[in-house]
Amino acid sequence: MSDLHEKPVRRVLYDFLQVNGGAERLVITLACGLPGFTLGVSGIYPAFSTTGDLHGLLPQTPGWLVNWLPRIPRALLCFSRAWLVPQSSVCVVYSGVYAPLAVSQQVCGKRIYYCHTPPRFAFDRQSEYLLRLPLVLRGPLRWAIGRYRAAYLRAVRSMDVVVVNSVHVRERLMAQTGVCAMVIYPPIDTDVFGYISQQDYYLSVGRLEPNKRIDRIVRAFLNMPEKNLVVASGGSQLSALQALASGAKNIRFVGWQDEETLAGLVGNAIAVIYVPKDEDFGMSAVEAMAAGKPVIGVDEEGLRESLIPGKTGILLPADPSPEAIVMAVRQLSPAIAVSMREACEARASYFSRTRFLAAFAEIIE
């Protein structure tokens, strides 16, 4: 059916709602907070459906047309068609690494891209990804990645405005695409994340993937049986990490949590431990500070832009060892953590939802 007589459409497009992570919460904030906007995604998956909060949104998806495809091929097919970009679009905000490809289908209106990171598998980490595959698959996949990379570059360069989530990502985007972007830091909902109390545990909220270095946190707490660790996330390393912590009564895995439960875990912790490799920004660290909780982070990339060492947490040296994490946990005692509460809350206010939406509204208008 033709879109010629449809009402003007304002839409946020994102790859897919896979888990209740920071990127998912950000696009929901955009779609809810920008007047007249809706949300379009290629799919909504069980790990999000059971934990995420759409705040009344009804995201548009292609439905049964692509349900039979795996997640990434499904996204690529979805955003190579005009299913989610009507001809009557007056403004589309793209986010993710697959959704921007749909800009080729946008015939009118403003084109804005919010970039969390350029796709690492197509740029600086391509060789690393290919080495994980059997030799026979590397050639075909290298060819496919090359085609995707060319399409991504065309998409980014055709945007009217490109926004990134940190200075670190702005520099990487410029180096890899030649596109100059403006920085708008991600929003933290301080109405959700707030101080509750201090219970006897430290909290890890990073995804259970190799680049988040959760294994080092687990190893640190294996050496501190008197300190308790709660791991509130999931990922491909779940089974391996549970095996590593087998028999350790002080380490507990609780999986992905809905927003209210997650906020409760953060608001009752002593501190949050977040030591990812080459982090783009790190919304989890700011959510912790919004709850008045200091963060044990790492002196790398995006976390340098949010944490204030000695005031809102501790920045470990790059590539931290489990032993370094042990020292930081013992340094950040419950009493010292409480003394940092006011500074943490003040720092988090700089990344408020109100400020984020006001900055975006200026771009749109």
C-alpha positions in Angstrom: 0.0 0.0 0.0 1.3 3.5 -0.8 2.7 5.7 2.0 1.8 8.9 0.1 -1.2 9.8 2.3 0.3 8.7 5.6 0.8 11.1 8.4 4.4 12.5 8.7 6.5 9.9 10.5 9.2 10.5 13.1 11.0 7.3 14.0 13.9 5.9 16.0 15.4 2.8 14.3 17.6 0.4 16.1 19.1 -3.0 15.2 17.1 -5.2 17.6 16.1 -5.5 21.2 18.2 -8.3 22.4 18.9 -7.8 26.1 18.1 -5.1 28.7 21.4 -3.3 28.0 22.4 0.3 27.9 22.0 0.7 24.1 18.5 -0.7 24.3 17.5 1.7 27.1 18.9 4.6 25.2 16.8 4.1 22.1 13.7 3.6 24.2 14.5 6.9 26.0 14.7 8.6 22.6 11.5 7.1 21.3 9.6 7.9 24.5 11.2 11.3 25.1 11.1 12.9 21.7 7.5 14.1 20.9 5.8 12.2 18.1 8.5 9.5 17.7 8.0 5.8 17.4 10.5 2.9 17.6 11.3 0.4 14.8 13.5 -2.7 15.3 14.2 -5.8 13.3 13.2 -8.1 16.2 12.5 -8.4 19.9 14.2 -11.3 21.6 13.4 -13.3 24.7 16.2 -12.0 26.9 14.8 -8.5 26.4 11.1 -9.5 26.5 11.5 -10.9 30.0 13.6 -8.0 31.5 13.2 -4.9 29.4 10.7 -2.0 29.9 9.2 -0.4 26.8 7.4 2.2 28.9 4.3 1.8 26.8 6.0 1.8 23.4 4.8 -0.6 20.7 7.8 -1.1 18.5 7.2 -1.7 14.8 8.9 -4.8 13.4 8.7 -6.6 10.0 6.9 -9.4 11.8 6.5 -12.8 10.1 8.4 -11.6 7.0 11.8 -12.2 8.5 11.0 -14.2 11.7 12.6 -17.3 10.2 16.0 -15.7 9.9 18.8 -15.7 12.6 19.3 -12.4 14.3 22.0 -10.7 12.2 20.8 -11.8 8.7 17.4 -10.8 9.9 18.6 -7.3 10.7 20.5 -7.0 7.4 17.5 -8.0 5.4 15.1 -5.8 7.3 17.2 -2.6 7.0 18.0 -3.2 3.3 14.2 -2.7 2.6 11.9 0.2 3.2 9.7 -1.7 5.6 10.5 0.6 8.6 11.2 3.8 6.7 7.9 5.1 5.2 8.0 7.7 2.4 6.4 10.2 4.7 9.3 10.2 7.1 10.2 13.8 8.3 12.9 12.7 10.7 14.6 9.3 11.4 17.1 8.7 14.1 19.3 5.7 13.4 21.2 3.8 16.1 23.3 0.6 16.1 25.4 -0.9 13.3 22.7 -2.4 11.0 19.8 0.1 11.3 21.8 2.9 9.6 21.8 0.9 6.4 18.1 1.7 6.1 19.0 5.4 5.3 19.3 4.4 1.7 15.5 3.8 1.8 14.8 7.3 3.3 13.5 9.5 0.5 12.9 12.7 2.5 13.3 14.2 5.9 16.2 14.6 8.3 18.7 11.8 8.8 20.4 11.6 12.2 22.8 8.8 13.4 23.6 8.1 17.1 26.7 6.0 17.0 27.7 3.9 20.1 30.7 2.6 18.2 31.7 1.9 14.6 31.3 -1.9 14.0 34.5 -3.4 15.4 34.1 -6.6 13.3 34.3 -4.5 10.1 37.2 -2.2 11.1 39.9 -2.5 13.7 38.9 -6.0 15.0 38.1 -7.8 11.8 41.2 -10.1 11.9 40.3 -11.0 15.5 36.8 -12.0 14.6 37.9 -14.0 11.5 40.5 -16.0 13.5 37.7 -17.4 15.6 36.3 -19.2 12.5 37.3 -22.3 10.7 39.7 -21.6 7.9 37.3 -22.5 5.2 34.8 -19.9 6.3 37.2 -16.9 6.6 37.4 -16.1 2.9 33.6 -15.9 2.3 33.1 -14.0 5.5 35.9 -11.5 4.7 34.1 -10.8 1.4 30.7 -10.4 3.2 32.3 -8.1 5.7 33.8 -6.0 2.9 30.4 -5.5 1.3 28.9 -4.6 4.6 31.7 -2.2 5.5 31.2 -0.4 2.1 27.4 -0.1 2.8 28.0 1.2 6.3 30.4 3.8 5.1 27.9 5.0 2.5 25.2 5.2 5.2 27.2 7.1 7.7 28.4 9.6 5.1 24.9 10.3 3.9 23.6 11.3 7.3 22.7 15.0 8.0 24.0 14.8 11.5 26.2 12.2 13.3 26.2 12.0 17.1 28.4 9.8 19.2 28.4 8.8 22.8 31.9 9.9 23.8 35.0 11.7 22.7 36.7 8.4 22.4 34.2 7.1 19.9 34.3 10.5 18.0 38.0 10.0 17.5 37.6 6.4 16.4 34.7 7.3 14.0 36.8 10.0 12.4 39.8 7.7 11.9 37.7 4.9 10.4 35.1 6.8 8.4 36.3 10.3 8.0 33.1 11.6 9.4 33.1 14.4 12.0 30.6 13.9 14.8 29.3 15.8 17.9 29.2 14.2 21.3 26.0 13.8 23.4 26.7 11.5 26.4 24.1 8.7 27.0 21.2 9.4 29.4 20.8 8.0 32.9 17.4 7.9 34.4 18.0 9.2 37.9 14.3 8.5 38.7 15.1 4.8 38.4 18.7 4.6 39.7 19.0 5.9 43.2 20.7 5.2 46.6 18.7 2.7 48.7 21.1 1.3 51.3 24.4 -0.5 51.6 24.3 -4.3 51.8 27.2 -6.6 52.0 28.2 -7.2 48.3 30.0 -5.7 45.4 28.2 -5.8 42.0 29.3 -6.6 38.5 26.9 -5.7 35.7 29.1 -6.1 32.5 27.9 -8.6 29.9 29.6 -12.0 30.2 31.7 -11.6 27.1 35.5 -11.7 26.7 35.9 -8.0 26.3 34.2 -7.2 29.6 36.9 -9.2 31.6 34.4 -10.6 34.1 36.7 -13.6 34.6 39.2 -11.3 36.3 36.6 -10.0 38.7 35.6 -13.6 39.5 39.2 -14.6 40.1 39.7 -11.6 42.3 36.8 -12.7 44.6 38.0 -16.3 44.6 41.0 -14.8 46.5 38.7 -12.8 48.8 36.2 -15.3 50.4 35.3 -12.7 53.0 33.9 -10.3 50.3 30.7 -11.0 48.3 30.2 -10.6 44.6 26.9 -10.5 42.7 27.0 -10.9 38.9 23.9 -9.4 37.4 24.1 -10.1 33.6 24.4 -12.9 31.0 26.3 -13.7 27.9 28.3 -16.4 26.1 30.7 -16.9 29.0 28.1 -17.7 31.6 28.7 -21.5 31.9 32.5 -21.0 31.9 32.4 -18.4 34.6 30.0 -20.4 36.7 32.4 -23.3 36.5 35.3 -21.0 37.5 33.3 -19.9 40.6 32.1 -23.4 41.4 32.1 -23.9 45.2 32.6 -20.3 46.0 29.9 -19.3 48.4 30.7 -15.6 48.1 30.0 -15.4 44.3 26.4 -15.4 43.0 25.2 -15.2 39.4 21.6 -13.8 39.1 21.4 -13.3 35.3 19.8 -10.5 33.4 17.4 -8.5 35.4 14.5 -6.1 34.7 15.1 -2.4 35.2 13.5 -2.2 38.6 15.4 -5.3 40.0 18.7 -4.0 38.5 18.2 -0.6 40.1 17.6 -2.4 43.4 20.8 -4.4 43.1 22.8 -1.2 42.2 21.1 0.9 44.9 22.0 -1.6 47.6 25.5 -2.5 46.6 28.7 -1.3 48.3 30.2 -0.4 44.9 30.1 -1.5 41.2 33.0 -3.2 39.5 33.3 -2.5 35.7 36.6 -3.2 34.0 35.8 -3.7 30.2 38.5 -3.6 27.5 38.3 -0.5 25.2 34.9 0.7 26.5 33.1 3.1 24.2 31.4 5.0 27.1 30.1 2.7 29.9 26.5 3.6 30.9 26.7 1.0 33.7 29.3 3.1 35.5 27.1 6.2 35.4 24.0 4.3 36.5 26.1 3.2 39.5 27.1 6.8 40.3 23.4 7.9 39.9 22.7 5.4 42.8 25.4 7.0 44.9 27.7 4.1 44.4 31.4 4.5 43.5 32.9 2.4 40.6 36.0 0.4 40.4 36.8 1.0 36.7 39.8 0.9 34.4 41.9 3.8 33.1 41.0 3.1 29.4 39.0 5.0 26.8 35.4 5.9 27.7 35.6 5.4 31.5 38.1 8.3 31.6 35.2 10.6 30.6 32.8 9.6 33.3 34.7 8.6 36.5 36.6 11.1 38.7 39.4 9.1 40.3 39.4 9.4 44.1 36.0 11.1 44.1 33.6 8.8 42.3 35.6 5.6 42.3 39.0 4.1 41.4 40.5 3.8 38.0 42.8 0.8 37.8 45.8 0.8 35.4 45.1 -0.4 31.9 44.7 -4.2 31.5 44.1 -4.8 35.2 45.0 -8.1 36.8 42.8 -9.9 39.4 45.4 -8.9 42.0 44.8 -5.2 41.1 41.1 -5.7 41.5 41.6 -7.3 44.9 43.6 -4.3 46.1 40.9 -1.9 44.8 38.1 -3.7 46.5 40.0 -3.7 49.8 40.7 0.0 49.4 37.1 0.8 48.6 35.7 -0.3 51.9 32.0 0.2 52.8 32.8 3.3 54.8 34.9 4.9 52.0 32.2 4.0 49.5 29.5 5.8 51.6 31.7 8.9 51.8 31.7 9.1 48.0 27.9 9.1 47.7 27.4 12.8 47.3 30.2 13.2 44.7 28.8 10.2 42.7 25.3 11.6 42.6 26.5 15.0 41.5 28.7 13.6 38.7 25.8 11.4 37.4 23.5 14.5 37.2 25.7 15.7 34.3 24.4 12.7 32.3 20.8 13.2 33.0 17.9 12.2 30.8 16.6 15.7 30.7 20.0 17.1 29.4 20.2 14.3 26.8 16.8 14.9 25.3 17.2 18.7 25.3 20.4 18.3 23.3 18.7 15.9 20.8 15.7 18.2 20.5 18.0 21.0 19.4 19.4 18.9 16.6 16.0 17.9 15.4 14.6 21.4 15.5 
